[in-house]
Amino acid sequence: MSKPSRIEFLDQVEQLIARQFPSLKLERAKADFSLRINGHLTSLENLYRMSVGEAEEDAEYPQRLASLVNRWVKELLQAAETAADEHASYDDLRGRILPLVLERVPQTAAGSLMVTQQLLEGLTAAYVVDNERTMSYISQRLFEKWGIPLDELHETALQNLAIFSETLPAHAAQDESGKINLILIQMMDGYDASRILLPGLYDHLKEHLGGPFVAGIPNRDILICFRDEPETVSRLQQQIAADYQAMPHQVTDCLFLVTADGLAPYADEDEAEGAEGEAE
């Protein structure tokens, strides 16, 4: 079968949900490629990317899509049930608060209610309460009830991320001489991209990659760190851009420089020289 368009996919998903979960109230939002399920606006972008990548070669696509939609809706309903209680105290939830990195705040009603802050160009942090298999965004309303500074929320999230990352499995790749040129961190817990914020990341990897080194986070389940060498950067930049376009839960195709002082947007020598020329 041919790969469905987004509108066709929206029709398919809406029909499947109506058949599998007839009690749910559905409302489509074509402009946002979203469905409002029981009043909650939910983008179909990630589900689309997971579902249709091999649709043209997959005779089992209809059955596979039905299974994916069933699991997806159940996870959405579970997330709604286990969402951060709007009456919960900061002390009740502080041990489960984690950062989630985004390229930008989603342009939806739900996105506008999330607690976020831009860390640098091309990188924004949102804050979630981890609920084992799901995560729920901390709302502005709940945050205002807590009455704490945003810096404190951010610091708490980083401290918890560090605890979650005490055992950090990594996969290293070497060149022919045995020199490590990239390290892939992929725990698949939803927070791999967020680990680019870990305060100890530079010290942990600099002995293997030199410093400063470069990092990419094409989707939330990948953090790839590599040497700041032209050939390596050029090759991996292309792969990161391709992964960003193809994968669900995309974050950004931008590269970042990891230094002893923190993160910075990455600019190669040509870009840096161009910027200096404009400044002159």
Secondary structure, DSSP 4 states (H G I P E B T S, - for coil): -PPPPHHHHHHHHHHHHHHH-TTS-EEEEGGGTEEEETTEEEE-HHHHHHHHTTGGG-TTHHHHHHHHHHHHHHHHHHHHHTSPPTT--HHHHGGGEEEEEESS--SSHHHHTB-EEEEETTEEEEEEEEETTEEEEPBHHHHHHHT--HHHHHHHHHHHHHHHTSS--EEEEE-TTS-EEEEEE---SS-TGGGGG-TTHHHHHHHHH-SSEEEE-SBTT-EEEE---HHHHHHHHHHHHHHHHHSSSB--S-EEEEETTEEEE---HHHHHHHHHHH-
